[in-house]
């Protein structure tokens, strides 16, 4: 049996955003990294856009006439 094989890598880049409340903005501006990380962790991110990327390898011919 003869066949073609290839490897396909899929990657999806996403751009997301979150609009800060006035309270979150005030906390962010303090520069306290723990507060900033808390805001990031609790944020409900909105998808702005995405870009899927496909990376196909060159097909490889496999000839298995011996049945192996």
NULO-980136 format. One record per residue (C-alpha): residue number from 1; x, y, z. Coordinates in steps of 0.1 Angstrom, whole numbers, plus 5000, padded with zeros to 4 digits. Layout:
N
<node seq="NUM" u="X" v="Y" w="Z"/>
...
# end
This chain:
68
<node seq="1" u="5000" v="5000" w="5000"/>
<node seq="2" u="5013" v="5035" w="4991"/>
<node seq="3" u="5003" v="5066" w="5010"/>
<node seq="4" u="5012" v="5102" w="5017"/>
<node seq="5" u="5018" v="5114" w="5053"/>
<node seq="6" u="5024" v="5149" w="5067"/>
<node seq="7" u="5024" v="5167" w="5100"/>
<node seq="8" u="5001" v="5197" w="5105"/>
<node seq="9" u="5007" v="5223" w="5133"/>
<node seq="10" u="4978" v="5246" w="5141"/>
<node seq="11" u="4982" v="5278" w="5161"/>
<node seq="12" u="4957" v="5304" w="5169"/>
<node seq="13" u="4967" v="5339" w="5179"/>
<node seq="14" u="4940" v="5358" w="5200"/>
<node seq="15" u="4938" v="5395" w="5208"/>
<node seq="16" u="4917" v="5400" w="5239"/>
<node seq="17" u="4908" v="5430" w="5260"/>
<node seq="18" u="4892" v="5439" w="5293"/>
<node seq="19" u="4878" v="5473" w="5302"/>
<node seq="20" u="4888" v="5483" w="5337"/>
<node seq="21" u="4863" v="5498" w="5361"/>
<node seq="22" u="4871" v="5530" w="5379"/>
<node seq="23" u="4880" v="5511" w="5410"/>
<node seq="24" u="4902" v="5487" w="5391"/>
<node seq="25" u="4919" v="5516" w="5374"/>
<node seq="26" u="4927" v="5532" w="5407"/>
<node seq="27" u="4941" v="5500" w="5420"/>
<node seq="28" u="4962" v="5495" w="5388"/>
<node seq="29" u="4977" v="5529" w="5390"/>
<node seq="30" u="4991" v="5522" w="5425"/>
<node seq="31" u="5017" v="5500" w="5408"/>
<node seq="32" u="5011" v="5472" w="5433"/>
<node seq="33" u="5019" v="5440" w="5413"/>
<node seq="34" u="4998" v="5418" w="5435"/>
<node seq="35" u="4967" v="5440" w="5429"/>
<node seq="36" u="4975" v="5441" w="5392"/>
<node seq="37" u="4978" v="5403" w="5390"/>
<node seq="38" u="4945" v="5400" w="5409"/>
<node seq="39" u="4928" v="5423" w="5383"/>
<node seq="40" u="4943" v="5402" w="5355"/>
<node seq="41" u="4932" v="5369" w="5371"/>
<node seq="42" u="4896" v="5381" w="5378"/>
<node seq="43" u="4891" v="5398" w="5344"/>
<node seq="44" u="4864" v="5385" w="5320"/>
<node seq="45" u="4884" v="5389" w="5287"/>
<node seq="46" u="4866" v="5397" w="5254"/>
<node seq="47" u="4879" v="5384" w="5221"/>
<node seq="48" u="4888" v="5413" w="5199"/>
<node seq="49" u="4901" v="5392" w="5169"/>
<node seq="50" u="4920" v="5361" w="5162"/>
<node seq="51" u="4942" v="5347" w="5135"/>
<node seq="52" u="4945" v="5310" w="5130"/>
<node seq="53" u="4977" v="5298" w="5113"/>
<node seq="54" u="4984" v="5265" w="5096"/>
<node seq="55" u="5018" v="5251" w="5091"/>
<node seq="56" u="5018" v="5220" w="5068"/>
<node seq="57" u="5050" v="5200" w="5063"/>
<node seq="58" u="5059" v="5186" w="5030"/>
<node seq="59" u="5040" v="5154" w="5022"/>
<node seq="60" u="5061" v="5122" w="5025"/>
<node seq="61" u="5056" v="5093" w="5001"/>
<node seq="62" u="5055" v="5059" w="5019"/>
<node seq="63" u="5056" v="5028" w="4997"/>
<node seq="64" u="5048" v="4997" w="5017"/>
<node seq="65" u="5046" v="4971" w="4989"/>
<node seq="66" u="5059" v="4943" w="5013"/>
<node seq="67" u="5028" v="4947" w="5034"/>
<node seq="68" u="5048" v="4958" w="5065"/>
# end
